[in-house]
Amino acid sequence: MKPTLALISCALLAPLAAAAPPREAIALDADWLFHKVGDHGWQAVTLPHSYGAYRGPAWYSRTLHLSRVRNGQRHFLEFDGALLVTEAWINGQQAGRHAGGFARFRFDVTNLLRQGDNTLVLRVDNAPDAAVAPLAGDYTLSGGLYRKVRLVATSDLHFDMLDYGGPGVYFKPYAISHETASLAWTARVRNDRDRSARAVVTTRLRDAGQRIVASARKTVELPPRSAVEIDLQAVLPAPHLWQGTSDPYLYTSEAELAEEGGAGASLRDRLSFAAGIRDIRLDPERGLLLNGASYRVHGVNVHQTSLPGKGIAASDADIDADYRILSELGVTGLRYAHYQHPQRGYDLSDRAGWLVWTELPLTAAVNGSDDFLANSTQQLRELVRQNSNHPSVMLWGLGNEIYQSDAASARVLAKLQQIAHEEDPSRPTAYANCCAPIDGPQASHTDAVASNVYFGWYDGQFADLGPFLDANRTRRPATALAISEYGAGASALQQEDPPRRPQPGGRWHPEQYQALYHEAAWPQLAARPWLWASFVWVGFDFASAGRNEGDTPGFNDKGLVSFDRTIRKDAYFWYQANWATQPMAYITSRRHALRTQAATQVKVYSNQASARLRLNGVDLGQRPVAGHIATWQVELAEGANRLQVSAGGAADSVEWTFRPAPPAR
């Protein structure tokens, strides 16, 4: 027997009262049955749910019990994301199909619902599909209803619920200065009735104290069975600007839709969301300009949160925990690899003041067919409309490491560039280039270009990074340039001090080598302020089914933090020393706890001017922290040794055991 949804509240289904909320959302996370093709029987699951790396179809089913279905209301199934192609049936009738694994989407199911029990069946298929991006990529494309699902009820006059999964109301500040800002709202209003209606759209901007500081109002005629775009304008004097991590000030944007009638106006829909006022420009000479001033964007690439035992079916609490780790690291920006992330991430970046590069899942391969281009265009419109209200979003990424330079890829990238500017002319576009010249055809379509480079890991030497960047600048002097990826593999289980250079495809990826890589890379990036951003690859180890290297097959181990989040690797603290403002000190190679040589170098990362070391309680003196590193040469005693460092208000300690190596025979 299929599970039954608890009775939906009367507020959802009863006639609209003056004080009733204009829309209701009912969570549909519990009471699902799941069946994967090839398995026997059904199992009970709760959303979010992922069926892992299996590439193929699976089924979900549940029962919706509606106490009453009334006229004048629309019902939508809303999915925050499902991988990769989703089809839905209600009571045996098809409700909709969506292709694309990372965006929110909705199906209008109004005419399929009935009073009493309703059977909902979903087919979710993450099998490779030549018409749907991504076609390939260095990450595991897990399947399932891995984000939340809900039933949303609105009036039959509503802010358009079918506008590519977007909110239907879009806030666009422009002509921004410290003295004034022009405010524009675009409201897409849908009339699902068979007759016309006269409506009033009101928009407001509230400050952090919830005081109304700007508003606009417009009356419009809504033709039957159609959607109308309404533009509203206002001016805000002395705006409080969103200033990145130093002052991520947020307003609240509100929109109301009311219907005019004989008894006055009746509220039909209402939306509100956080909004920020800021101006972002990319300059080839000065890098990124935030509100007219140079602003250094440094951070990490992140895939959506994925954890042992859960995979990509992460909760809001899981995402919050990841973002706390990133906050302590001291990032000022993130690159969302390589697809649209859950809304929770964008919301947290808004509040933290982090600038976000978010992008389409055009990774590794492109199909030049009309179907693929149409799907890529759809996914781009979803990406922009669902995220353009976020002040943290600084640009739209159109592709990453496409390993073909041909007419098909040129056609797709050129069309996406056109669509991106039509959708949002206020933000630039970017491409993450790899394995081809920076002035080659693949990197010629977007406003800005970044490079994925791994000197000292896959090829070359640590010192090659700076000259490479300078050569790119010579080739593209009029283009804003950045580093989209750089990094090296590291296993926290593997220790060697000093380390040999590993083979990237091999099993030996000692943690110390990753630290040396980043010690060499960051000063070369920091010395070039014309870079508009730089992003470490990657924040957290992640699943990549095609990899067979390091200590765990099926994973990319370039993260600064382990997949299970229990270990922050040495390189994490190197960047914390360079980026964070909170006093910190960290003794490196702490997991190399068993030593066979008494003579040992102790290396400390810190953001303080000097540090003091003690060994087994003996003060070994204070050293200057030069370039965020202080070192001591020490002699360990046989047995347990306790090392303690203090620097400003920060302290750290480790225990190492010295056991002399047995004499060679």
C-alpha positions as CSV (number, residue, x, y, z in Angstrom):
1,M,0.0,0.0,0.0
2,K,1.3,3.5,-0.9
3,P,1.7,6.0,1.9
4,T,-0.9,8.7,2.3
5,L,-0.1,12.4,2.8
6,A,-1.5,13.9,5.9
7,L,-4.6,16.1,5.3
8,I,-3.5,19.3,3.6
9,S,-4.5,22.4,5.7
10,C,-7.9,24.0,5.1
11,A,-6.1,27.3,4.4
12,L,-4.8,25.7,1.2
13,L,-8.1,24.5,-0.2
14,A,-10.8,26.7,1.4
15,P,-12.1,29.8,-0.4
16,L,-9.6,32.7,-0.1
17,A,-10.3,34.9,2.9
18,A,-9.1,38.5,3.2
19,A,-6.5,37.5,5.9
20,A,-5.4,34.2,4.3
21,P,-2.0,34.0,2.7
22,P,-2.2,34.3,-1.1
23,R,-0.1,31.2,-1.7
24,E,0.6,28.1,0.2
25,A,3.5,25.6,-0.1
26,I,3.1,22.0,1.3
27,A,6.3,20.0,1.7
28,L,6.3,16.6,0.0
29,D,9.4,15.2,1.5
30,A,8.0,12.2,3.4
31,D,6.1,9.0,2.5
32,W,7.7,8.2,-0.8
33,L,8.2,4.7,-2.3
34,F,11.2,4.2,-4.4
35,H,12.1,1.5,-7.0
36,K,15.2,1.3,-9.1
37,V,15.1,-0.6,-12.3
38,G,16.7,-4.0,-11.7
39,D,15.8,-4.1,-8.0
40,H,13.1,-6.1,-6.5
41,G,10.2,-4.3,-4.9
42,W,9.7,-0.8,-3.5
43,Q,11.4,0.8,-0.5
44,A,10.2,3.7,1.7
45,V,12.4,6.8,1.4
46,T,12.4,10.4,2.5
47,L,13.5,13.3,0.4
48,P,16.1,14.5,-0.4
49,H,17.1,11.1,-1.8
50,S,19.8,10.0,-4.3
51,Y,20.3,6.6,-5.8
52,G,24.0,7.2,-6.4
53,A,26.2,6.6,-9.4
54,Y,23.9,4.1,-11.1
55,R,23.1,5.6,-14.6
56,G,19.6,4.8,-15.5
57,P,15.9,5.2,-14.6
58,A,14.2,4.9,-11.2
59,W,10.6,5.4,-10.0
60,Y,9.1,7.3,-7.1
61,S,5.5,7.1,-6.0
62,R,3.3,8.6,-3.2
63,T,-0.3,9.5,-2.5
64,L,-1.7,13.0,-2.1
65,H,-4.9,13.3,-0.2
66,L,-6.8,16.5,-0.9
67,S,-9.8,17.4,1.3
68,R,-11.3,19.6,-1.3
69,V,-10.3,21.0,-4.7
70,R,-11.8,24.4,-5.5
71,N,-12.1,26.7,-8.5
72,G,-10.0,29.9,-8.7
73,Q,-6.8,28.2,-7.5
74,R,-3.8,26.8,-9.3
75,H,-1.7,23.9,-8.1
76,F,2.0,23.4,-9.1
77,L,4.4,20.6,-8.3
78,E,7.7,22.3,-7.6
79,F,11.0,20.5,-7.7
80,D,14.2,22.1,-6.4
81,G,16.2,19.7,-8.6
82,A,16.1,16.2,-9.9
83,L,18.7,14.3,-12.0
84,L,18.6,14.2,-14.9
85,V,15.3,13.9,-16.8
86,T,12.0,13.9,-14.8
87,E,8.6,12.8,-15.9
88,A,5.5,13.0,-13.7
89,W,2.0,11.4,-13.8
90,I,-1.0,12.2,-11.6
91,N,-3.8,9.7,-11.5
92,G,-2.3,8.1,-14.6
93,Q,-2.2,11.2,-16.7
94,Q,1.1,12.9,-17.7
95,A,1.8,16.0,-15.7
96,G,5.0,17.1,-17.4
97,R,8.6,16.4,-18.4
98,H,11.7,18.3,-17.5
99,A,15.3,17.8,-18.9
100,G,18.1,19.1,-16.8
101,G,19.4,18.1,-13.4
102,F,20.2,21.2,-11.4
103,A,17.5,23.8,-11.7
104,R,14.2,24.3,-10.0
105,F,11.2,23.4,-12.2
106,R,7.4,23.3,-11.9
107,F,4.5,21.4,-13.4
108,D,0.9,22.9,-13.4
109,V,-1.2,20.0,-12.1
110,T,-4.4,21.9,-11.5
111,N,-6.5,20.0,-13.9
112,L,-5.2,16.6,-12.9
113,L,-6.0,16.7,-9.2
114,R,-9.3,15.5,-7.6
115,Q,-10.8,15.5,-4.2
116,G,-9.6,12.6,-2.1
117,D,-6.6,10.4,-2.9
118,N,-4.3,11.3,-5.9
119,T,-1.6,9.0,-7.1
120,L,1.7,10.8,-8.0
121,V,4.3,8.8,-9.9
122,L,7.7,10.1,-11.0
123,R,10.3,8.6,-13.4
124,V,13.8,10.1,-12.8
125,D,16.5,9.0,-15.2
126,N,20.1,10.0,-15.0
127,A,21.2,7.9,-18.0
128,P,23.4,9.8,-20.5
129,D,21.3,11.7,-23.0
130,A,22.8,13.3,-26.1
131,A,20.3,16.1,-25.9
132,V,20.9,17.1,-22.3
133,A,23.9,18.8,-20.7
134,P,26.2,17.7,-19.2
135,L,27.4,15.1,-21.7
136,A,30.6,14.4,-19.6
137,G,32.6,15.7,-16.7
138,D,35.0,14.9,-13.9
139,Y,32.3,14.3,-11.3
140,T,29.8,11.6,-10.5
141,L,26.4,12.4,-12.0
142,S,24.2,10.7,-9.3
143,G,20.5,10.3,-9.8
144,G,17.3,10.9,-7.9
145,L,15.0,13.4,-6.2
146,Y,18.0,14.8,-4.4
147,R,16.4,18.1,-3.6
148,K,13.1,19.0,-2.0
149,V,9.7,18.7,-3.7
150,R,6.5,20.6,-2.7
151,L,3.0,21.4,-3.8
152,V,2.3,25.1,-4.3
153,A,-1.1,26.6,-4.5
154,T,-1.7,30.1,-5.9
155,S,-4.6,32.2,-7.1
156,D,-5.4,31.9,-10.8
157,L,-3.9,35.4,-10.9
158,H,-0.3,35.0,-9.9
159,F,3.4,35.9,-10.4
160,D,4.3,33.5,-13.1
161,M,5.0,30.1,-11.7
162,L,6.0,28.8,-15.1
163,D,8.7,31.3,-15.8
164,Y,11.7,28.9,-16.1
165,G,11.4,28.1,-12.4
166,G,12.1,31.7,-11.5
167,P,10.2,33.8,-8.9
168,G,8.4,35.8,-11.6
169,V,9.6,39.1,-10.1
170,Y,13.0,40.4,-10.8
171,F,14.8,43.3,-9.1
172,K,17.4,45.2,-11.1
173,P,19.1,48.2,-9.5
174,Y,21.2,50.3,-11.9
175,A,23.0,53.6,-12.1
176,I,24.3,52.9,-8.7
177,S,26.4,55.3,-6.6
178,H,26.8,56.2,-3.0
179,E,24.4,59.1,-3.6
180,T,21.5,57.4,-5.4
181,A,20.4,54.2,-7.1
182,S,17.7,53.6,-9.8
183,L,15.5,50.6,-9.0
184,A,13.7,48.5,-11.6
185,W,11.4,45.6,-11.1
186,T,10.1,43.4,-13.8
187,A,7.0,41.4,-12.7
188,R,5.7,38.7,-14.9
189,V,2.0,38.3,-14.1
190,R,-0.1,35.3,-15.3
191,N,-3.9,35.3,-15.7
192,D,-5.0,31.7,-15.9
193,R,-8.7,32.6,-16.2
194,D,-10.9,32.5,-19.3
195,R,-11.7,36.2,-18.9
196,S,-9.6,39.3,-18.5
197,A,-8.8,40.9,-15.2
198,R,-7.7,44.3,-13.9
199,A,-4.8,44.1,-11.5
200,V,-2.5,46.3,-9.5
201,V,1.1,45.4,-9.0
202,T,2.9,47.1,-6.1
203,T,6.7,46.7,-5.4
204,R,8.5,47.9,-2.3
205,L,12.0,47.9,-1.0
206,R,12.5,47.7,2.8
207,D,15.8,48.3,4.6
208,A,17.3,46.0,7.2
209,G,15.0,47.6,9.8
210,Q,12.0,46.8,7.6
211,R,11.2,50.4,6.8
212,I,9.9,51.1,3.3
213,V,12.5,53.2,1.5
214,A,11.2,53.0,-2.1
215,S,8.0,51.8,-3.8
216,A,6.3,51.7,-7.2
217,R,2.8,50.8,-8.3
218,K,1.1,50.1,-11.7
219,T,-2.4,49.1,-12.8
220,V,-2.7,46.8,-15.8
221,E,-5.2,44.8,-17.8
222,L,-4.5,41.1,-17.9
223,P,-5.8,39.3,-21.0
224,P,-7.2,35.8,-20.4
225,R,-4.9,32.8,-20.5
226,S,-1.7,34.8,-20.9
227,A,1.3,36.3,-19.1
228,V,2.2,40.0,-19.1
229,E,5.5,41.6,-18.2
230,I,5.2,44.8,-16.1
231,D,8.0,47.2,-15.5
232,L,8.1,49.4,-12.4
233,Q,10.7,52.1,-11.5
234,A,11.8,53.9,-8.3
235,V,14.7,55.9,-7.1
236,L,16.5,55.3,-3.8
237,P,18.5,58.1,-2.3
238,A,21.7,57.3,-0.3
239,P,21.6,53.6,-0.9
240,H,23.3,51.3,1.6
241,L,25.5,49.4,-0.8
242,W,26.3,45.7,-0.6
243,Q,30.1,45.8,-0.1
244,G,31.2,42.2,-0.1
245,T,32.5,40.6,3.1
246,S,33.1,44.0,4.8
247,D,29.4,44.9,4.7
248,P,27.0,42.5,2.9
249,Y,24.0,44.7,3.5
250,L,20.6,43.3,2.4
251,Y,17.3,45.0,1.7
252,T,14.0,43.1,1.3
253,S,12.2,43.4,-2.0
254,E,8.4,42.8,-1.9
255,A,5.9,42.5,-4.7
256,E,2.1,42.2,-4.3
257,L,-0.5,41.4,-6.9
258,A,-4.1,42.6,-6.2
259,E,-7.2,42.4,-8.3
260,E,-9.4,45.4,-8.7
261,G,-13.1,44.9,-8.2
262,G,-16.3,46.5,-7.1
263,A,-15.4,46.2,-3.4
264,G,-11.8,47.4,-3.9
265,A,-8.6,45.5,-4.4
266,S,-8.2,41.9,-3.3
267,L,-4.7,40.4,-2.7
268,R,-4.0,37.5,-5.1
269,D,-0.2,36.9,-4.7
270,R,2.7,38.1,-2.7
271,L,6.5,37.6,-2.9
272,S,9.5,38.8,-1.0
273,F,13.2,38.1,-1.2
274,A,16.6,39.5,-0.1
275,A,18.1,42.1,-2.3
276,G,21.4,43.9,-2.5
277,I,22.5,47.0,-4.3
278,R,25.9,46.9,-5.8
279,D,27.8,47.6,-9.0
280,I,30.3,45.0,-10.4
281,R,32.6,45.6,-13.3
282,L,35.5,43.5,-14.7
283,D,38.5,45.6,-15.8
284,P,41.6,44.1,-17.6
285,E,43.9,46.5,-15.7
286,R,42.3,46.7,-12.2
287,G,40.6,43.3,-11.8
288,L,37.1,43.2,-10.3
289,L,35.6,46.6,-9.3
290,L,32.9,46.4,-6.6
291,N,31.1,49.8,-6.4
292,G,34.0,51.4,-8.2
293,A,36.8,50.1,-6.0
294,S,39.2,47.2,-6.7
295,Y,38.1,44.1,-4.8
296,R,40.2,40.9,-4.5
297,V,38.1,37.8,-5.1
298,H,39.8,34.7,-3.8
299,G,38.2,31.4,-2.8
300,V,37.6,27.9,-3.9
301,N,35.6,25.9,-6.3
302,V,32.8,23.9,-4.7
303,H,30.5,21.1,-6.0
304,Q,27.2,20.9,-4.3
305,T,27.5,19.4,-0.8
306,S,28.0,15.7,-0.9
307,L,28.6,13.5,2.1
308,P,29.3,9.8,3.0
309,G,26.0,7.9,3.3
310,K,24.0,10.7,1.7
311,G,25.8,11.5,-1.5
312,I,24.3,14.7,-3.0
313,A,21.0,14.4,-1.0
314,A,22.2,17.0,1.4
315,S,20.1,18.9,3.9
316,D,20.2,22.6,4.6
317,A,22.0,21.9,7.8
318,D,24.7,20.0,5.7
319,I,25.1,23.0,3.4
320,D,25.3,25.4,6.3
321,A,28.1,23.3,7.9
322,D,30.1,23.5,4.7
323,Y,29.7,27.2,4.5
324,R,30.9,27.6,8.0
325,I,34.1,25.8,7.0
326,L,34.5,28.2,4.0
327,S,33.8,31.2,6.2
328,E,36.5,30.2,8.6
329,L,38.8,29.7,5.6
330,G,38.4,33.4,4.7
331,V,37.1,33.2,1.2
332,T,35.7,36.3,-0.6
333,G,34.2,34.3,-3.5
334,L,33.2,30.9,-4.7
335,R,33.0,29.2,-8.0
336,Y,30.0,26.9,-8.2
337,A,31.2,23.9,-10.2
338,H,29.9,23.0,-12.7
339,Y,26.1,23.6,-12.7
340,Q,23.4,25.5,-10.8
341,H,23.7,24.9,-7.0
342,P,20.8,24.7,-4.5
343,Q,19.2,28.1,-3.5
344,R,20.5,27.7,0.0
345,G,24.1,28.3,-1.2
346,Y,23.2,31.5,-3.1
347,D,21.3,32.8,0.0
348,L,24.3,32.1,2.3
349,S,26.7,33.8,-0.1
350,D,24.4,36.8,-0.2
351,R,24.6,37.1,3.6
352,A,28.3,36.4,3.8
353,G,29.2,38.9,1.0
354,W,30.9,36.3,-1.2
355,L,31.0,36.9,-4.9
356,V,29.8,33.8,-6.9
357,W,30.6,32.5,-10.3
358,T,27.7,30.2,-11.3
359,E,27.7,28.3,-14.5
360,L,26.0,26.0,-16.9
361,P,26.8,22.2,-17.0
362,L,28.6,22.5,-20.3
363,T,31.7,20.5,-19.3
364,A,34.1,18.5,-21.4
365,A,31.8,17.8,-24.4
366,V,29.2,19.7,-26.6
367,N,26.6,18.3,-29.0
368,G,25.9,20.6,-31.9
369,S,22.3,19.3,-32.4
370,D,19.3,21.5,-32.3
371,D,18.0,19.5,-29.4
372,F,21.1,20.0,-27.4
373,L,21.2,23.7,-28.1
374,A,17.6,24.1,-27.1
375,N,18.2,22.3,-23.8
376,S,21.3,24.3,-23.1
377,T,19.4,27.5,-23.8
378,Q,16.6,26.3,-21.4
379,Q,19.1,25.6,-18.7
380,L,20.7,29.0,-19.2
381,R,17.4,30.8,-18.9
382,E,16.7,28.8,-15.7
383,L,20.1,29.6,-14.3
384,V,19.6,33.4,-14.9
385,R,16.0,33.8,-13.9
386,Q,16.3,31.7,-10.7
387,N,19.5,33.5,-9.6
388,S,19.6,37.1,-11.0
389,N,18.0,38.5,-7.8
390,H,21.1,37.4,-5.8
391,P,23.6,40.2,-5.2
392,S,26.3,37.6,-4.7
393,V,26.1,36.4,-8.3
394,M,28.8,38.3,-10.2
395,L,28.7,36.6,-13.6
396,W,27.3,33.7,-15.7
397,G,29.7,30.9,-16.6
398,L,28.9,29.4,-20.1
399,G,31.3,26.5,-20.2
400,N,34.2,24.6,-18.7
401,E,37.0,22.7,-20.4
402,I,35.2,21.8,-23.6
403,Y,37.7,19.5,-25.2
404,Q,36.7,20.3,-28.8
405,S,37.2,23.4,-30.9
406,D,34.8,23.0,-33.8
407,A,31.7,24.4,-35.4
408,A,29.4,22.6,-33.0
409,S,31.0,24.1,-29.9
410,A,31.3,27.5,-31.5
411,R,27.6,27.5,-32.4
412,V,26.5,26.6,-28.9
413,L,28.8,29.0,-27.1
414,A,27.9,31.9,-29.5
415,K,24.2,31.3,-29.0
416,L,24.5,31.1,-25.3
417,Q,26.5,34.3,-25.2
418,Q,23.6,36.0,-27.0
419,I,21.0,34.6,-24.7
420,A,22.9,35.5,-21.6
421,H,23.1,39.2,-22.7
422,E,19.4,39.1,-23.6
423,E,18.5,37.7,-20.2
424,D,20.8,39.8,-18.1
425,P,22.9,42.6,-19.7
426,S,24.0,43.7,-16.3
427,R,26.4,40.8,-15.7
428,P,29.3,39.6,-17.8
429,T,29.8,36.0,-19.0
430,A,32.9,33.9,-18.5
431,Y,34.5,30.7,-19.9
432,A,36.9,28.4,-18.0
433,N,39.6,27.6,-20.5
434,C,41.9,24.6,-20.4
435,C,44.3,22.9,-22.7
436,A,44.0,25.5,-25.5
437,P,45.5,28.9,-26.1
438,I,43.8,31.8,-24.3
439,D,43.3,33.5,-27.6
440,G,42.0,30.4,-29.3
441,P,38.5,30.1,-30.8
442,Q,37.1,28.2,-27.8
443,A,37.8,31.2,-25.4
444,S,36.6,33.8,-27.8
445,H,32.9,33.9,-27.1
446,T,32.5,35.3,-23.6
447,D,33.1,38.7,-22.0
448,A,35.8,37.4,-19.6
449,V,38.1,34.3,-19.7
450,A,39.7,32.3,-16.9
451,S,42.2,29.5,-17.0
452,N,42.3,26.0,-15.4
453,V,46.0,25.4,-14.7
454,Y,47.9,22.9,-12.6
455,F,51.7,23.7,-13.0
456,G,53.6,21.4,-10.7
457,W,50.9,18.8,-10.7
458,Y,49.9,17.5,-14.1
459,D,52.8,19.2,-15.9
460,G,55.4,21.9,-15.6
461,Q,56.9,23.4,-12.4
462,F,55.5,25.5,-9.6
463,A,57.3,28.6,-10.9
464,D,55.6,28.3,-14.3
465,L,52.3,29.9,-13.1
466,G,53.3,33.5,-13.1
467,P,54.9,33.6,-16.5
468,F,51.9,31.7,-17.9
469,L,49.6,34.4,-16.5
470,D,51.7,37.2,-17.9
471,A,51.8,35.6,-21.4
472,N,48.0,35.3,-21.3
473,R,47.8,39.0,-20.5
474,T,50.0,39.8,-23.4
475,R,47.8,37.8,-25.7
476,R,44.5,39.2,-24.4
477,P,45.3,42.7,-23.1
478,A,41.8,44.0,-23.5
479,T,40.1,41.0,-21.8
480,A,39.5,40.6,-18.1
481,L,41.4,37.4,-17.0
482,A,41.2,35.2,-14.0
483,I,42.2,31.7,-12.6
484,S,39.2,29.4,-12.5
485,E,41.1,26.3,-11.2
486,Y,44.5,25.5,-9.7
487,G,45.4,22.7,-7.2
488,A,47.0,19.4,-6.4
489,G,45.9,16.1,-5.0
490,A,46.4,15.2,-1.3
491,S,45.6,12.3,1.0
492,A,45.5,13.2,4.6
493,L,46.4,9.5,5.2
494,Q,49.6,9.8,3.3
495,Q,52.5,11.6,4.9
496,E,56.0,12.3,3.7
497,D,58.1,15.2,4.9
498,P,59.7,16.4,2.7
499,P,57.6,14.9,-0.1
500,R,58.6,13.5,-3.5
501,R,56.6,14.8,-6.5
502,P,53.7,12.4,-6.9
503,Q,52.2,10.9,-10.1
504,P,48.8,12.5,-10.5
505,G,47.3,9.2,-11.6
506,G,49.1,7.2,-8.9
507,R,48.1,6.1,-5.5
508,W,50.6,8.2,-3.6
509,H,49.4,11.8,-3.0
510,P,51.0,12.9,0.2
511,E,49.4,15.8,2.0
512,Q,52.7,17.8,2.3
513,Y,53.1,18.1,-1.5
514,Q,49.7,19.8,-1.9
515,A,50.8,22.3,0.8
516,L,54.0,23.0,-1.1
517,Y,52.1,23.4,-4.3
518,H,49.8,26.1,-2.8
519,E,52.7,27.8,-0.9
520,A,54.2,28.4,-4.4
521,A,51.0,29.2,-6.3
522,W,49.3,31.8,-4.0
523,P,52.1,34.4,-4.0
524,Q,52.2,34.3,-7.8
525,L,48.5,35.0,-7.9
526,A,48.5,37.6,-5.2
527,A,51.2,39.6,-7.0
528,R,48.9,40.1,-10.0
529,P,46.0,42.4,-8.9
530,W,44.7,42.6,-12.5
531,L,43.3,39.0,-12.1
532,W,39.6,39.5,-11.3
533,A,39.4,36.3,-9.3
534,S,41.3,33.1,-8.4
535,F,39.7,29.8,-7.2
536,V,41.4,26.8,-5.7
537,W,40.4,23.5,-7.1
538,V,38.7,22.4,-4.8
539,G,37.2,23.2,-1.4
540,F,36.2,19.6,-0.5
541,D,37.1,16.2,-1.9
542,F,34.3,14.9,-4.1
543,A,33.1,11.8,-5.9
544,S,34.3,11.3,-9.5
545,A,33.5,7.8,-10.7
546,G,36.1,7.9,-13.5
547,R,39.1,8.4,-11.3
548,N,41.3,5.7,-9.9
549,E,44.0,7.4,-7.9
550,G,45.0,8.5,-4.4
551,D,44.0,6.4,-1.5
552,T,40.3,6.0,-2.5
553,P,39.2,5.0,-6.1
554,G,36.3,7.1,-7.5
555,F,37.3,10.4,-5.8
556,N,39.1,13.6,-6.6
557,D,41.3,14.3,-3.6
558,K,42.3,17.9,-4.5
559,G,40.1,19.3,-1.7
560,L,41.4,21.4,1.1
561,V,39.0,19.5,3.3
562,S,38.4,15.7,3.3
563,F,35.2,14.3,1.8
564,D,33.8,13.4,5.2
565,R,34.7,16.9,6.5
566,T,36.7,15.5,9.5
567,I,40.1,16.7,8.3
568,R,41.1,20.2,7.1
569,K,44.4,19.5,5.3
570,D,47.5,21.6,5.7
571,A,46.8,23.6,2.6
572,Y,43.5,24.8,4.1
573,F,45.4,26.5,6.9
574,W,47.9,27.9,4.5
575,Y,45.0,29.8,2.9
576,Q,43.5,30.7,6.2
577,A,46.8,32.3,7.2
578,N,46.7,34.4,4.0
579,W,42.9,35.1,3.9
580,A,41.4,35.1,7.4
581,T,41.4,38.0,9.8
582,Q,40.9,36.1,13.0
583,P,44.3,35.3,14.6
584,M,45.5,31.8,13.8
585,A,48.5,29.6,14.1
586,Y,48.8,26.0,12.8
587,I,51.6,23.4,13.0
588,T,51.9,21.6,9.7
589,S,52.5,17.9,9.0
590,R,50.6,17.1,12.2
591,R,49.4,13.8,10.9
592,H,53.0,12.7,10.3
593,A,53.0,11.8,13.9
594,L,55.5,8.9,13.9
595,R,59.1,10.1,13.2
596,T,62.2,8.1,12.6
597,Q,64.6,11.0,12.6
598,A,65.3,13.2,15.6
599,A,66.3,16.2,13.6
600,T,63.1,17.7,12.3
601,Q,61.9,21.0,10.8
602,V,58.7,22.4,12.4
603,K,56.7,24.6,10.1
604,V,54.0,26.9,11.3
605,Y,51.4,28.9,9.3
606,S,50.1,32.1,10.9
607,N,48.6,35.5,10.1
608,Q,50.5,37.1,13.0
609,A,53.8,39.0,12.9
610,S,55.7,36.4,15.0
611,A,55.3,33.0,16.7
612,R,56.8,31.2,19.6
613,L,57.5,27.5,19.8
614,R,57.8,25.2,22.8
615,L,59.0,21.6,22.6
616,N,58.2,19.4,25.7
617,G,57.8,22.6,27.7
618,V,61.1,24.1,26.6
619,D,60.9,27.6,25.0
620,L,62.6,27.4,21.6
621,G,62.2,31.1,21.0
622,Q,60.2,33.5,19.0
623,R,60.5,33.7,15.2
624,P,59.2,36.3,12.7
625,V,56.4,35.0,10.5
626,A,57.7,35.8,7.0
627,G,55.2,35.2,4.2
628,H,52.8,33.6,6.7
629,I,55.4,30.9,7.5
630,A,57.7,30.4,10.5
631,T,60.1,27.5,10.8
632,W,62.4,25.9,13.5
633,Q,64.9,23.1,13.4
634,V,64.4,20.9,16.5
635,E,65.7,17.7,18.0
636,L,63.0,15.3,19.1
637,A,63.4,13.2,22.2
638,E,62.9,9.5,21.9
639,G,59.2,8.7,22.6
640,A,56.4,11.2,22.8
641,N,57.0,14.9,22.0
642,R,54.7,17.8,22.5
643,L,55.0,20.9,20.3
644,Q,53.1,24.1,21.2
645,V,53.0,27.3,19.2
646,S,51.6,30.7,20.2
647,A,51.2,33.7,17.9
648,G,49.3,36.7,19.1
649,G,46.0,35.4,20.4
650,A,46.3,32.1,18.6
651,A,47.8,28.8,19.7
652,D,48.1,25.2,18.4
653,S,49.8,22.0,19.6
654,V,50.6,18.6,18.3
655,E,52.2,15.3,19.5
656,W,54.8,13.5,17.5
657,T,56.5,10.2,18.5
658,F,60.2,9.7,17.7
659,R,61.2,6.1,17.3
660,P,64.7,5.6,15.7
661,A,64.7,3.5,12.6
662,P,66.2,0.1,13.2
663,P,69.7,-0.3,11.8
664,A,70.0,-1.6,8.3
665,R,71.1,-5.2,8.0
